[in-house]
Amino acid sequence: MARIAEQDYAAVDKGDQTGRSLREISQAEVQLFNLDYDRLVDEDLSTRVKRILEEAREYAFELTRHVMHRANQRYGGGTTLGNEIGIRIIRPDDMEMGVAVPTGTPDSWLFTWTATGDQDAFGTAANEVDLADQSDAEALLIVGWTTNHPSPKTESLQATKFNRELFVQPLPWDAVAEERGGIRVVEANPWFVAFPGERFTFDVNIFATGPDVLRAVGVFISIGSTLRTM
């Protein structure tokens, strides 16, 4: 794995990857970040997801340092104390969704689509996914989308941020190889990032009604009290 070089890094006004201010980080903190990120990559079943997550390591590292800057906290990782910063894989409740057409109830990556065409998926215009919940000290990076449903029904999705619709992301499930566990993977192009304090939504285009699975693949970065919340 192409780990981050384990050394002290000084604070900078503008990161090469994110273009945002980055807090200083010590060699010990970088070592901890690498261990946490190694585990995050290793836990996924999909070899393609592992590759995409590995490609995102440097960006995730800078994004983590930006959250550290916003919170004025050190990196604590999986053993974070108090409000130190940590990183983990995206959970469904980070996207504020639930079973069936989303109602905002944290639940799973399962949907039951009751109509075709454009549908709310993650957040709504009236209730956006909000990364301002913890004093602007959380961020989210989506690098891919997966499904393990034998008959996926989502053909594309689109993020909206700052009331601006971003590029449409096709989801050509039939064109990608099925991996262990029936997992199919589409890399996000481009990757989607929500910085601290930003709000967003995702809409999908559905071509058939019925049950479905749509998982966002990426990392969530926040303070320890949030990461320790079930």
Residue pairs with C-beta under 8 A, 6 or more apart in sequence:
1 38
1 41
1 54
1 57
2 54
2 57
3 34
3 37
3 38
3 57
4 30
4 33
4 34
4 57
4 58
4 61
5 30
6 27
6 30
6 31
6 34
7 27
7 30
8 24
8 25
8 26
8 27
9 22
9 24
9 25
9 30
9 65
10 24
11 21
11 22
11 23
11 24
11 69
12 21
12 22
13 21
14 20
14 21
15 21
15 22
15 62
15 65
15 66
16 62
17 58
17 59
17 61
17 62
17 63
18 59
18 62
18 63
18 66
18 193
18 195
20 62
20 66
20 69
20 195
21 66
21 69
22 62
22 65
22 66
22 68
22 69
23 65
23 66
23 68
23 69
23 72
25 33
25 65
25 68
25 74
25 75
26 74
29 74
29 75
32 75
32 76
32 77
32 79
33 61
33 64
33 75
33 77
33 87
35 77
36 77
36 78
36 86
36 87
36 88
37 57
37 60
37 61
37 87
39 78
40 53
40 87
40 88
40 89
40 219
41 50
41 53
41 54
42 50
43 89
44 50
44 53
44 89
44 217
45 179
45 180
45 181
45 183
46 146
46 179
46 180
46 183
46 185
47 179
48 144
48 179
48 185
48 187
49 144
49 146
49 183
49 185
49 217
52 143
52 144
52 185
52 187
52 217
53 143
53 217
53 218
53 219
55 143
56 141
56 143
56 191
56 218
56 219
59 141
59 191
59 193
60 87
60 141
60 219
60 221
63 139
63 141
63 193
63 195
63 219
63 221
64 75
64 85
64 87
64 139
64 221
66 139
66 195
66 196
67 85
67 137
67 138
67 139
67 196
67 221
67 222
68 74
68 75
68 85
70 135
70 136
70 137
70 196
70 197
71 83
71 85
71 134
71 135
71 137
71 223
73 83
73 84
73 85
73 137
73 223
74 84
74 85
75 84
75 85
75 86
76 82
76 84
76 85
76 86
76 224
77 84
77 86
77 87
78 86
78 88
80 86
80 223
80 224
80 227
80 228
81 224
82 224
82 225
83 137
83 223
83 224
83 225
84 223
84 224
85 137
85 221
85 222
85 223
85 224
86 221
86 222
86 223
86 224
86 227
87 219
87 220
87 221
88 219
88 220
88 227
89 217
89 218
89 219
89 220
90 140
90 142
90 216
90 217
90 218
90 219
90 220
91 106
91 220
92 98
92 106
92 107
92 108
92 109
93 106
93 107
94 129
94 140
94 220
95 122
95 123
95 129
95 202
95 216
96 102
96 104
96 106
96 122
96 123
96 127
96 129
96 130
97 104
97 105
97 106
97 107
97 121
97 122
97 123
98 104
98 105
98 106
98 107
98 108
99 105
99 107
99 108
99 110
99 111
99 112
100 111
100 112
100 114
101 111
101 112
101 113
101 114
101 119
101 120
102 111
102 120
102 121
102 122
102 123
102 124
104 127
109 213
109 214
109 215
109 216
110 211
110 212
110 213
111 121
111 211
111 212
111 213
111 214
112 210
112 211
112 212
113 119
113 153
113 206
113 208
113 209
113 210
113 211
113 212
114 209
115 206
115 209
116 206
116 207
116 208
116 209
117 205
117 206
118 203
118 204
118 205
118 206
119 203
119 204
119 205
119 206
120 201
120 203
121 154
121 157
121 201
121 202
121 203
121 204
121 214
122 129
122 200
122 201
122 202
122 216
123 129
123 199
123 200
123 201
123 202
124 201
125 160
125 201
128 199
128 200
128 201
129 194
129 199
129 200
129 201
130 199
131 138
131 139
131 140
131 194
131 195
131 196
131 197
131 198
131 199
132 196
132 197
132 198
132 199
133 226
134 222
134 223
134 225
134 226
135 223
136 196
136 197
137 196
137 222
137 223
138 196
138 220
138 221
138 222
138 223
138 226
139 193
139 194
139 195
139 196
139 220
139 221
139 222
140 193
140 194
140 218
140 219
140 220
140 221
141 191
141 192
141 193
141 194
141 218
141 219
141 221
142 188
142 191
142 192
142 193
142 216
142 217
142 218
143 187
143 188
143 191
143 217
143 218
144 185
144 186
144 187
144 188
144 217
144 218
145 157
145 169
145 171
145 185
145 186
145 188
145 214
145 215
145 216
145 217
146 183
146 184
146 185
146 186
146 215
146 217
147 154
147 171
147 173
147 183
147 184
147 212
147 213
147 214
147 215
148 181
148 182
148 183
148 184
148 213
149 211
149 212
149 213
150 182
151 208
151 210
152 171
152 173
152 184
152 212
152 213
152 214
153 206
153 207
153 208
153 209
153 210
153 212
154 171
154 204
154 205
154 206
154 212
154 214
155 170
155 171
155 172
155 205
155 206
155 207
156 168
156 169
156 170
156 171
156 204
156 205
157 168
157 169
157 171
157 202
157 203
157 204
157 205
157 214
158 165
158 166
158 167
158 168
158 169
158 202
158 203
158 204
159 165
159 166
159 169
159 192
159 200
159 201
159 202
160 166
160 200
160 201
160 202
160 203
161 194
161 198
161 199
161 200
162 198
166 192
167 190
169 186
169 188
169 189
170 186
171 186
172 186
173 184
173 186
176 184
176 185
176 186
177 184
178 184
179 185
185 217
188 217
188 218
191 218
192 200
192 218
194 200
202 216
204 214
206 212
